[in-house]
Amino acid sequence: MPFYPDVSPGDPFKPNARLSNDIRHLVNAAHGFQDCRQKSVPLGAVRVSVYNASTTLIPANTAVVFTSGVTKGNTLPVKQAPAGTAEFGIVTRALAPKECGSCIMIGTATVDVAEGSGNFVKPGNTRTFVRGSSGTAKILHVSGTKAVILLGGSQPQTTQIISGYAGAFYVKNNGNGTVTIFNISNPSGEYAGQVIVGSTRYNMPVGTLSFSSNAETDIYLTVYYDTTTKKLVYEFATELSEEVTGPQGWYKKLAHVNSSGLVTQVHFCGDIEITGRWWY
């Protein structure tokens, strides 16, 4: 289905035949009446609203990853996924630069595939996907160069889930009982990203944390107001202190590390803005 932007009160409004038909298709499908002519995403797919944060057109049914651009409300910035990316979403229609649309994160999608073998796909150098023996997108059906794939149908066969996210506050398992939090769009940089509090921007240095390699671990960004120094304290942590969970504190989960060392990136919205606190 195409993306339909919201209509605000007072905006000029004209009935849209495509929107009306898409609503009918969804209602019919919910009642068990499937219309094979519709080009919609099956019910149960998980989608998010995104916008093209790059300077080039993203074709329809192309793999995308989240990037470090500015969020627009609940709309997240994306760019076309580099070749070989393990985890990705798929935009349902072409997106011009700064244009909004819908991105499938979990569910089925139809994509172009190159010749080859394997029951999984990863993005290629163009919009065509490459087949392989492992990945996060499993092939359900192939007909010629078209394949129906299931996003979220597997996990990379590696020691870490490699996130398609490519921005600030990225968490990487170093494989030695430590994780590093950094800006993956600038891996050699000294800052993991910016924390925005009111009109103040704080450059958070890259951090490394130790964790128990055989236990479930959460990775947090924590901020609290030190009543002695009268300053904010910014830290990365695996546990939440009383200062952080109290009324003068704040925290955000960045990632989760499971007992096998697999990292699931939870934060994928670039720099972090703190709102609703009295500090500023």
Number of C-alpha atoms within 10 A of each C-alpha: 14 14 13 12 8 6 9 8 7 6 7 7 9 6 7 9 9 12 14 10 12 16 12 13 20 19 13 13 14 11 9 9 11 14 13 8 7 13 12 15 17 14 11 9 14 14 17 15 17 24 25 26 25 18 10 13 16 24 17 14 20 28 31 27 22 25 26 23 19 14 17 12 7 10 16 24 25 28 25 25 28 17 16 14 20 20 24 27 27 26 28 24 18 18 23 17 15 16 14 23 23 22 26 22 20 19 20 24 25 19 20 19 22 15 10 9 11 13 17 22 29 24 24 19 11 14 19 20 24 21 22 15 12 18 24 22 28 25 21 15 12 15 9 9 12 15 20 18 22 22 25 17 16 13 17 16 11 11 12 19 20 19 20 20 26 21 24 27 32 26 27 23 21 13 12 11 13 15 21 19 26 25 25 20 17 14 14 10 13 14 19 26 26 19 19 15 17 14 6 11 14 13 15 21 18 19 17 17 14 13 19 14 16 12 12 14 18 19 25 21 22 22 21 22 19 13 9 6 8 9 11 15 13 18 14 23 20 18 12 17 13 11 15 18 14 10 12 17 20 19 19 15 16 20 23 20 25 16 13 12 25 20 23 18 21 17 20 23 23 26 22 19 13 13 12 8 12 9 14 9
